[in-house]
Amino acid sequence: MATDLLSFGLASHPEKAAVICDERSLSFLSVHRRANCLVEYFRESGLKIGDRVALVAKNEIQYLEIQVACMRAGLILVPINFRLAPPEISYILNDSTPGLVIAGHEFGETLAGIDAPPTLLLDQEYEKLVSGENDRELDAIDLNRDCTILYTSGTTGRPKGAVLTNQALYSRINANYYEYRVRPTDVFLQCLPLFHIASNVTWSYACGGATNIFLKEFHPLAVLDLIEKYNVTTALLVPTMINTLIHQPEVEGASLSSLDKIAYGASSIPPSVLSRAIDLLGCGFLQLYGMTETSATTVLRPEHHDPINRPDLLPSAGTAGVGMDVRIVDDDDRELAPGEIGEIACRGEVVMRGYWGNDAATAEVLKNGWMHTGDLGYKDSEGFYFVTDRKKDLIISGGENVYPREVEDVLYEHPDILEAAVIGVPDDKWGERVHAVIVAQQNRELELDDIIAFTRERLAGYKVPKTAELMAELPKNATGKVLKTELRKTTG
C-alpha cells in the first residue's frame, strides 16, 4: 500500500498552491476536496474498480485532481493526445473502452462526432460538481492495481497502451525525487503535455509538496514570463523547445535567477545546441532518456553537463537511472562488451506491466524479463550510455551503417541551420542514400551544395548526405519529436 499523492502537501501546508494554470491557483486542500467530490461522482455514475476514465484535455488545472480521484477510486486514467484526429481518438477509445470520458470544453464537438462514451466536460457544470467541501479521509493506495494507460505516439503504426500499475507509478515518483532533487519549496514548470510520460514528473512534485505550474501551449516567451513571475526552480522541456528558447533575443535580458535546472528528454539534443543553452541560461541541466514504457532508463546529471572539462559527455544519455538495470544486447539477446553497438534493454519496477489488450506486442518487447527499447546504443568504459539511433532509423548505405544522429549533430554546428533531420531514402546504387532535411535560421540564406561540403569536412564520405532539401519547418508530434515517418512519405 502507498500514501495518497496529496498526503504530504495536506499534512504540511494545505493552503499552499498545489497547481497554477492561467493565473488560477488551487491549494492542496482544494485539490483534495475537489478530487473527493469527483470520486463520489464516479461512484454515482456506476464506475467500478478497474474501469477506465479517458481524458482529452490540454494542461488544464483540473488534471491533477482527476489523476488523484482516479487513483482513490481504483480507476484507470487514460490520457489521450488532444491533437489527434477524430478517427485516431476513436481508435484509442475503442481500444481502452472507458466508461467515462472527461474532456476540455473545446473538445465536446469532436467527441460527439465520434460517438464517444458518456462525456463530462470541464465547464461550469463540472466546477459545480467539484465545489463541495468533501473532507473524506484518505485511504491507502493499492500498489497492485493498474493506474494509468499511456498510449505511445504511434509513429510506426497504431498506438499501443502502456499499462502502469500504482507500483510502477510510485517507483517512478521515488526515482524522480532523487534525480530531480524534489523539495517542498520547489516551483515546477510543466511545459510538456500531460498525456505524455512527463506527467510522472508533475505527480512527483505534487507528491513532494511542491507547486506545479501548467503551460497549456508552448511558447518561448511564455516560458520566460512564467519563470520570472512565479520564481520557477525547475522547468521540463524537450530539445526542440530548448533550441527555440535560446534563439529568442529576449533570453539575454530575462530574469532567470530562480531557475535551478532545466530537465529535458523525449529525443536527442545536438551537443552544439546543448552547449549554447548551458552557457546562455546559466542553470543546471538534467537529461532523462527513456520511453513511455520505461520512464527514465538512464540519466545525464547536472555535474556531467560540462562543455569545458567533459565535452565528450554532452552527446551521452548518462548512466543507469535509480532502480534501473541497463544493458546492450545483440539480436540474440546476448550482452555486448563496452563500445559495441546493440539494442538498449532495461528492467526495473518502473517498467510497464504490458500493452493493454495486446499480448503479442507485449511479448515482443518484454523478453526474458527485460524491456527491449528498439533504440541502438553502446556503453563506454565509464558506464555512460550513448544512444546512436532508433533501430528503424538506421541507414545502410553501400553496406555501411550510418546513424542519422551523428550526421544531424554535425549539421547543427552550422551557424545558419536552425533544425535538421537525416533519413535514408531508396537509392538504386547505394540501396539507401543519406538525405538531409534542413530548416534555415530566420533571415539566413542556405545553399545546399555548401551544406553538403560542410559535412564532408567533418564526416566520413559514406556518412555525408548525398542529397538535401530545405523546409519551412519539420513535422513533429505533440512532444516535439521529429516525425521521420512523415519525412519519408514526402521524400524519394
Secondary structure, 3 states (H helix, E strand, C coil): CECCCCHHHHHHCCCCEEEEECCEEEEHHHHHHHHHHHHHHHHHCCCCCCCEEEEECCCCCCHHHHHHHHHHHCCEEEEECCCCCHHHHHHHHHHHCCCEEEEEHHHHHHHHHCCCCCEEEECHHHHHHCCCCCCCCCCCECCCCEEEEEECCCCCCCCCEEEEEHHHHHHHHHHHHHHHCCCCCCEEEECCCCCCCCHHHHHHHHHCCCEEEECCCCCHHHHHHHHHHHCCCEEEECHHHHHHHHCCHHHHHCCCCCCCEEEEECCCCCHHHHHHHHHHHCCEEEEEEEECCCEEEEEECHHHCCCCCCHHHCCCCEEECCCCEEEEECCCCCECCCCCCEEEEEECCCCCCEECCCHHHHHHHEECCEEEEEEEEEECCCCCEEEEEEHHHCEEECCEEECHHHHHHHHCCCCCEEEEEEEEEEECCCEEEEEEEEEECCCCCCCHHHHHHHHHCCCCHHHCCCEEEECCCCCECCCCCECHHHHHHHCC
